[in-house]
Amino acid sequence: MKILIVDDEAPIREFLKKGITKLTGFSAEVAQDGSDAIQKIEADLFDLVLTDMKMPGLDGIDLLKKVKEVKPETRVIVMTGYGSIKTAVEAMKSGADDFITKPVDLEELIFRLSKVEKEIALLRENCLLRQEARKRDGFDSMIGKSKRMQEVFSLIEKVTPGISTVLICGSSGTGKELVAKAIHDHSPRADKPFVPCNCGAIPESLVESELFGHKKGAFTGAIQAKRGLFEEANGGTLFLDEISTLPLLLQVKLLRFLQEREFMRVGDTQRIKVDLRIIAATNENLEANVKKRTFREDLFYRLYVFPISLPDLADRREDIPLLSYHFLKLYAEKNNKRIKGISQEAMKILLEHGWPGNVRELENAVCRAVLMTDKESLMPDDLPHNLGAVPADLIQRGMRERRSLDEMKAEYIRETLKEVGGNRKLAAEILKVHFKTLYRFDKELKSAPQNVIS
């Protein structure tokens, strides 16, 4: 452990330095006042600062605040010659980790330093274990040993320490929000809010108010002032999913925020400054949208600072067994079922399926199988019968009954909806259509003649 001793009295400095190094083996340096200490702290790394409270110029409280500002992980113990409870309380409120009265009892000081050393060692050990776990299995809930996913993990590790904007690209169900959460959870902002927002799920008329908030009376129904998600995420991370659906007017306002780091609530003239990181995600080709003029080119380049592309599950099939067993364990525990594994035949089906709905579709398939089975291992009969593919009997029936393409399409949509339990969003992902398009299809199905859909 490396310690910086700060005291304006030279004999005390030397006494403490000699005692600490001799009795503990810790490395110790000295500073004659607060200003001298700041220079040393900015130039070097110290595990702990031991500082006097009463010093000319920069006193102990001011030094404490400065240390916590520039090196928040550094521990601070303050020394006071007055034994004042009030002084000790002030120091602890300002962020001190401990305090000790002067004249310093060297034996007591060594005991407290040893305690700090153990705490630091434990934190470092936990950090190393987490790093090793991430290298081995991925980032917490993200799972994958394939080369493609290891590349994703490497990108996450590179971008987490900074504040740069991140754009996550990938098909629906590939885990874009998991990546955003991993970046936040392993960043210096981890103890601050992570605020997700699905831009495509908010009615266009409410998007601005939802993001930026509004002033009382800003519009009909605004009976009181409201904080937006930008304020809710202050200090942390704002995750903007389906960024491609953001209306052009809001794209301008987002661009302005990224440039100036401030915004105004709807109906207000006061500018609000916040400190947050923006992570955006899309399942569309934004460059193509720029060419179609549905997405602003200047905003695209503002977001495209650090892109991360997620592979489809079909492009990392070696991860399917790992993911399947992860979901098996998860849902077996949730449903109090003792299921030991997945049969070879069932795994063959999982490995060969196309997975248009990606990891989310696989999760739903395993969840359903866990609920269906009464055996110790998942069998083919436990899995969804089509897993997103057109059933052979559907094709044969269509040919036998000479059904038209529209009739076949109607039945395929109905079968898919039935297979996913009426979950239109998942069905839309499997069918590779927008869920709004599926609502229209579903409406047409319900109004179609019975012989078409039965």
Legacy VTK file of the C-alpha trace (Angstrom):
# vtk DataFile Version 3.0
C-alpha trace
ASCII
DATASET POLYDATA
POINTS 454 float
0.000 0.000 0.000
1.269 3.476 -0.914
0.552 6.272 1.575
0.929 10.074 1.413
1.412 11.797 4.795
0.417 15.480 4.868
1.352 17.672 7.845
2.848 21.166 8.148
5.073 20.081 11.056
8.237 18.313 9.853
8.882 16.268 13.037
5.373 14.777 12.900
5.744 13.954 9.195
9.025 12.160 9.764
7.779 10.339 12.878
4.761 8.976 11.011
6.744 8.053 7.906
9.411 6.192 9.901
6.854 4.396 12.081
4.618 3.319 9.176
7.420 2.048 6.924
9.203 0.225 9.751
6.158 -1.463 11.276
4.137 -2.263 8.131
6.470 -2.267 5.142
4.065 0.128 3.362
5.536 2.760 1.047
5.176 6.281 2.491
5.847 9.764 1.116
5.361 13.150 2.764
3.931 16.541 1.778
4.433 19.733 3.791
1.005 21.249 3.104
-2.213 20.862 1.089
-0.859 22.446 -2.115
2.236 20.229 -2.060
-0.027 17.202 -1.520
-2.240 18.031 -4.518
0.799 18.194 -6.816
1.981 14.785 -5.614
-1.502 13.238 -5.904
-1.931 14.491 -9.479
1.503 13.123 -10.427
1.338 9.719 -8.712
-1.080 7.050 -7.442
-1.629 6.720 -3.698
-3.865 4.182 -1.986
-4.347 6.386 1.078
-3.816 9.979 2.177
-3.185 10.634 5.897
-3.680 14.373 6.422
-3.702 16.865 9.261
-6.850 19.030 9.567
-5.277 22.326 10.579
-2.736 23.560 8.029
-1.933 26.996 6.558
-3.434 27.616 3.127
-5.287 24.506 1.976
-6.606 22.845 5.144
-7.508 19.184 5.656
-11.172 19.498 4.581
-10.265 21.340 1.365
-7.563 18.785 0.591
-10.014 15.941 1.306
-12.560 17.387 -1.148
-9.890 17.865 -3.801
-8.603 14.292 -3.394
-12.120 12.859 -3.742
-12.637 15.024 -6.835
-9.478 14.040 -8.728
-8.927 10.496 -7.350
-12.243 9.325 -5.807
-10.922 5.795 -5.202
-8.146 7.086 -2.878
-8.843 6.517 0.835
-8.437 9.476 3.221
-7.839 9.453 6.994
-7.804 12.864 8.698
-5.872 13.756 11.866
-7.136 16.401 14.260
-5.302 17.765 17.247
-8.445 18.868 18.999
-10.391 15.635 19.256
-13.448 17.619 18.246
-16.529 15.574 17.406
-17.760 18.447 15.255
-14.534 18.444 13.208
-14.653 14.666 12.795
-18.282 14.767 11.671
-17.493 17.495 9.133
-14.629 15.407 7.766
-16.762 12.263 7.458
-19.535 14.219 5.721
-16.966 15.518 3.243
-15.952 11.984 2.330
-13.245 10.973 4.823
-12.948 7.220 5.307
-11.784 7.527 8.926
-10.332 9.998 11.466
-7.769 9.780 14.261
-6.875 12.229 17.032
-3.482 13.801 17.669
-1.106 13.066 19.220
-1.347 9.947 17.080
-1.154 6.566 18.793
1.070 4.695 16.327
-0.284 1.283 17.288
-3.877 2.412 16.679
-2.892 4.018 13.369
-1.190 0.824 12.156
-4.315 -1.167 13.040
-6.491 1.198 10.965
-4.064 1.174 8.035
-4.012 -2.634 8.042
-7.807 -2.643 7.946
-7.792 -0.325 4.918
-5.193 -2.535 3.211
-7.428 -5.597 3.617
-10.425 -3.712 2.193
-8.425 -2.544 -0.830
-7.030 -6.058 -1.391
-10.553 -7.523 -1.281
-11.846 -4.956 -3.786
-8.950 -5.694 -6.139
-9.515 -9.441 -5.832
-13.224 -9.028 -6.635
-12.348 -6.822 -9.586
-9.891 -9.420 -10.934
-12.435 -12.211 -10.479
-15.048 -10.194 -12.383
-12.555 -9.502 -15.171
-11.665 -13.194 -15.421
-15.343 -14.152 -15.462
-16.007 -11.675 -18.250
-13.099 -13.010 -20.278
-14.313 -16.568 -19.766
-18.058 -16.309 -20.237
-18.826 -12.753 -21.328
-20.253 -9.724 -19.577
-22.500 -10.932 -16.753
-25.800 -11.828 -18.474
-24.192 -11.734 -21.942
-23.114 -15.215 -22.981
-20.904 -16.341 -25.816
-17.581 -18.040 -26.531
-17.670 -17.562 -30.295
-15.074 -15.386 -32.008
-17.772 -12.872 -33.005
-18.943 -12.423 -29.396
-15.392 -12.248 -28.041
-14.838 -9.357 -30.463
-17.971 -7.685 -29.050
-16.715 -8.196 -25.470
-13.376 -6.663 -26.468
-15.123 -3.577 -27.874
-17.198 -3.237 -24.700
-14.035 -3.348 -22.567
-12.445 -0.619 -24.701
-15.406 1.782 -24.565
-16.566 1.398 -20.948
-14.058 3.751 -19.240
-14.812 6.801 -21.408
-17.795 9.028 -22.134
-18.020 8.685 -25.922
-21.382 8.062 -27.577
-21.963 4.443 -28.639
-24.143 3.111 -31.469
-25.170 -0.553 -31.191
-26.366 -2.149 -34.425
-28.020 -5.530 -34.755
-31.167 -7.415 -35.638
-34.054 -7.663 -33.183
-33.372 -10.126 -30.398
-29.551 -9.999 -30.593
-29.189 -8.343 -27.168
-28.588 -4.654 -27.878
-29.941 -3.536 -24.496
-27.752 -6.123 -22.734
-24.697 -4.570 -24.413
-25.788 -1.065 -23.384
-26.326 -2.236 -19.791
-22.924 -3.980 -19.753
-21.205 -0.770 -20.898
-22.973 1.174 -18.144
-22.418 -1.430 -15.408
-18.671 -1.619 -16.047
-18.159 2.148 -16.417
-17.389 4.820 -13.796
-21.122 5.675 -14.001
-22.215 2.253 -12.715
-23.637 3.671 -9.466
-25.729 6.226 -11.385
-29.019 5.602 -13.279
-29.291 3.492 -16.416
-32.411 4.784 -18.174
-33.706 2.799 -21.195
-36.083 4.355 -23.712
-37.668 2.586 -26.679
-38.178 5.461 -29.115
-40.456 3.349 -31.305
-42.855 2.565 -28.455
-43.699 6.208 -27.610
-46.458 8.002 -29.590
-44.886 10.665 -31.794
-46.830 13.450 -30.070
-45.339 12.495 -26.677
-41.716 11.764 -27.580
-40.386 15.274 -26.898
-42.102 15.522 -23.514
-40.971 12.010 -22.571
-37.340 12.752 -23.407
-36.957 16.378 -22.347
-39.844 16.877 -19.911
-42.306 19.793 -19.964
-43.263 22.901 -18.045
-46.637 23.182 -16.330
-49.219 24.402 -18.851
-46.952 23.691 -21.846
-49.839 21.917 -23.592
-53.321 20.596 -22.865
-53.076 18.076 -20.064
-49.747 19.371 -18.703
-51.196 20.055 -15.257
-47.774 19.971 -13.614
-44.112 20.188 -14.577
-42.487 16.884 -15.573
-38.881 15.784 -15.645
-37.862 13.991 -18.823
-35.612 10.975 -19.262
-32.596 13.215 -19.920
-32.906 14.575 -16.382
-33.672 11.127 -14.931
-30.412 9.836 -16.437
-28.272 12.725 -15.156
-24.888 11.388 -14.086
-25.576 8.018 -15.707
-26.507 6.566 -19.087
-29.485 7.154 -21.392
-30.151 4.220 -23.739
-32.126 5.218 -26.842
-33.357 2.017 -28.502
-34.853 2.026 -32.019
-33.228 5.423 -32.629
-34.223 5.197 -36.318
-37.884 5.812 -35.360
-37.103 9.200 -33.770
-39.042 11.953 -35.633
-36.913 14.417 -37.628
-37.792 17.337 -35.314
-36.539 15.357 -32.317
-33.438 14.318 -34.266
-32.558 18.030 -34.483
-33.006 18.457 -30.721
-30.948 15.354 -29.956
-28.192 16.650 -32.242
-28.228 19.990 -30.408
-27.933 18.190 -27.078
-24.974 16.119 -28.280
-23.255 19.337 -29.369
-24.061 21.529 -26.346
-24.932 19.030 -23.578
-27.984 21.068 -22.605
-31.696 21.185 -23.518
-34.987 22.878 -22.708
-38.184 21.350 -21.388
-41.244 21.677 -23.630
-42.778 25.141 -23.088
-39.776 26.438 -21.142
-37.027 28.948 -21.993
-34.537 27.882 -19.331
-31.687 25.688 -20.563
-30.871 22.637 -18.421
-27.363 21.183 -18.402
-26.892 17.487 -17.602
-23.958 15.084 -17.575
-24.901 11.776 -19.164
-23.730 9.262 -21.700
-25.843 8.477 -24.757
-25.958 4.909 -26.056
-28.191 4.434 -29.102
-29.304 1.230 -30.814
-30.926 0.330 -34.102
-32.013 -2.744 -36.039
-32.093 -0.752 -39.276
-29.386 0.401 -41.680
-29.013 4.052 -40.647
-26.779 4.852 -43.631
-29.592 3.711 -45.928
-32.033 5.837 -43.915
-29.742 8.840 -44.376
-29.899 8.315 -48.144
-33.711 8.080 -47.937
-33.676 11.339 -45.892
-35.525 9.738 -42.978
-32.492 10.135 -40.722
-30.260 13.193 -40.450
-26.725 12.734 -41.762
-25.175 15.056 -39.140
-26.878 13.135 -36.316
-25.723 9.831 -37.821
-22.076 10.906 -37.633
-22.582 12.245 -34.095
-23.889 8.826 -33.024
-21.428 6.782 -35.094
-18.494 7.591 -32.791
-18.020 4.042 -31.508
-20.157 1.480 -33.371
-20.689 -2.063 -32.078
-22.310 -4.582 -34.449
-24.004 -7.632 -32.948
-24.062 -10.847 -34.970
-27.258 -12.791 -35.631
-27.516 -16.052 -33.692
-27.293 -17.945 -36.999
-23.800 -16.444 -37.446
-22.550 -17.743 -34.088
-24.068 -21.201 -33.884
-21.309 -22.456 -31.571
-22.949 -20.347 -28.835
-26.330 -22.095 -29.151
-25.545 -24.966 -26.703
-24.114 -22.521 -24.135
-27.148 -20.234 -24.419
-29.590 -23.149 -24.410
-28.219 -24.566 -21.168
-28.147 -21.086 -19.614
-31.865 -20.612 -20.363
-32.620 -24.203 -19.303
-31.066 -23.602 -15.872
-32.753 -20.204 -15.537
-36.310 -21.359 -16.311
-35.996 -24.742 -14.583
-35.134 -22.920 -11.347
-37.944 -20.383 -11.844
-40.471 -23.166 -12.370
-39.112 -25.552 -9.705
-38.324 -28.265 -12.242
-35.473 -30.740 -12.069
-34.289 -30.979 -15.640
-30.796 -32.362 -16.171
-30.150 -31.524 -19.790
-31.132 -31.439 -23.457
-31.278 -34.601 -25.547
-29.039 -34.935 -28.608
-32.083 -34.933 -30.898
-33.457 -31.720 -29.355
-30.047 -30.025 -29.498
-29.757 -31.006 -33.182
-33.019 -29.166 -33.862
-31.788 -26.118 -31.937
-28.482 -26.105 -33.828
-30.109 -26.438 -37.257
-32.882 -23.873 -36.852
-32.481 -20.498 -38.578
-33.394 -18.360 -35.512
-34.808 -15.280 -37.286
-35.798 -13.984 -33.832
-32.203 -14.511 -32.623
-31.378 -15.046 -28.922
-34.804 -13.854 -27.791
-36.484 -16.515 -29.936
-34.136 -19.181 -28.544
-34.915 -18.070 -24.986
-38.662 -18.294 -25.623
-38.264 -21.729 -27.238
-36.324 -23.131 -24.256
-38.719 -21.504 -21.784
-41.689 -23.146 -23.528
-39.886 -26.496 -23.605
-39.195 -26.310 -19.859
-42.867 -25.651 -19.195
-43.977 -28.443 -21.534
-41.676 -31.263 -20.439
-42.296 -33.770 -17.662
-38.994 -35.574 -18.303
-35.446 -35.138 -17.000
-34.169 -33.940 -20.374
-35.719 -31.724 -23.046
-36.904 -33.791 -26.002
-37.843 -32.730 -29.560
-41.573 -32.949 -28.718
-41.064 -30.339 -25.980
-39.779 -27.734 -28.439
-42.093 -25.454 -30.474
-43.232 -27.458 -33.474
-42.097 -25.028 -36.127
-39.493 -22.769 -34.440
-40.259 -20.108 -36.992
-40.083 -22.428 -40.034
-42.981 -23.299 -42.326
-44.298 -26.728 -41.187
-44.143 -29.420 -43.875
-47.787 -30.383 -43.273
-48.813 -26.767 -43.946
-47.159 -26.888 -47.382
-48.654 -30.293 -48.173
-52.122 -29.161 -47.081
-51.810 -26.023 -49.190
-50.882 -28.019 -52.275
-53.602 -30.601 -51.666
-56.318 -27.983 -51.204
-54.899 -25.736 -53.958
-54.704 -22.677 -51.719
-53.587 -19.342 -53.073
-50.435 -17.524 -51.886
-52.576 -15.053 -49.893
-54.374 -17.925 -48.171
-51.074 -19.637 -47.344
-49.650 -16.388 -46.018
-52.714 -15.907 -43.829
-52.426 -19.381 -42.334
-48.676 -19.065 -41.795
-49.219 -15.826 -39.876
-51.964 -17.477 -37.827
-49.767 -20.513 -37.057
-46.850 -18.279 -36.057
-49.048 -16.204 -33.740
-50.418 -19.391 -32.216
-46.922 -20.806 -31.682
-45.710 -17.716 -29.801
-48.854 -17.479 -27.675
-50.237 -14.409 -29.443
-47.080 -12.339 -28.816
-47.282 -10.046 -31.845
-43.871 -8.481 -31.266
-42.096 -11.854 -31.242
-44.148 -13.052 -34.210
-43.160 -9.879 -36.100
-39.497 -10.611 -35.411
-39.842 -14.216 -36.655
-41.719 -13.094 -39.773
-39.268 -10.177 -40.248
-41.976 -7.519 -40.523
-42.634 -4.450 -38.378
-45.055 -5.208 -35.542
-47.393 -2.452 -36.867
-47.551 -4.368 -40.164
-48.482 -7.497 -38.221
-51.319 -5.649 -36.489
-52.672 -4.795 -39.946
-52.267 -8.410 -41.125
-53.987 -9.665 -37.977
-56.896 -7.304 -38.554
-57.217 -8.551 -42.132
-57.133 -12.164 -40.916
-59.987 -11.585 -38.504
-62.144 -10.052 -41.236
-61.251 -12.716 -43.830
-63.595 -15.631 -44.738
-63.366 -18.594 -42.326
-62.101 -21.031 -44.942
-59.000 -18.860 -45.387
-57.870 -18.919 -41.780
-59.235 -22.194 -40.416
LINES 1 455
454 0 1 2 3 4 5 6 7 8 9 10 11 12 13 14 15 16 17 18 19 20 21 22 23 24 25 26 27 28 29 30 31 32 33 34 35 36 37 38 39 40 41 42 43 44 45 46 47 48 49 50 51 52 53 54 55 56 57 58 59 60 61 62 63 64 65 66 67 68 69 70 71 72 73 74 75 76 77 78 79 80 81 82 83 84 85 86 87 88 89 90 91 92 93 94 95 96 97 98 99 100 101 102 103 104 105 106 107 108 109 110 111 112 113 114 115 116 117 118 119 120 121 122 123 124 125 126 127 128 129 130 131 132 133 134 135 136 137 138 139 140 141 142 143 144 145 146 147 148 149 150 151 152 153 154 155 156 157 158 159 160 161 162 163 164 165 166 167 168 169 170 171 172 173 174 175 176 177 178 179 180 181 182 183 184 185 186 187 188 189 190 191 192 193 194 195 196 197 198 199 200 201 202 203 204 205 206 207 208 209 210 211 212 213 214 215 216 217 218 219 220 221 222 223 224 225 226 227 228 229 230 231 232 233 234 235 236 237 238 239 240 241 242 243 244 245 246 247 248 249 250 251 252 253 254 255 256 257 258 259 260 261 262 263 264 265 266 267 268 269 270 271 272 273 274 275 276 277 278 279 280 281 282 283 284 285 286 287 288 289 290 291 292 293 294 295 296 297 298 299 300 301 302 303 304 305 306 307 308 309 310 311 312 313 314 315 316 317 318 319 320 321 322 323 324 325 326 327 328 329 330 331 332 333 334 335 336 337 338 339 340 341 342 343 344 345 346 347 348 349 350 351 352 353 354 355 356 357 358 359 360 361 362 363 364 365 366 367 368 369 370 371 372 373 374 375 376 377 378 379 380 381 382 383 384 385 386 387 388 389 390 391 392 393 394 395 396 397 398 399 400 401 402 403 404 405 406 407 408 409 410 411 412 413 414 415 416 417 418 419 420 421 422 423 424 425 426 427 428 429 430 431 432 433 434 435 436 437 438 439 440 441 442 443 444 445 446 447 448 449 450 451 452 453
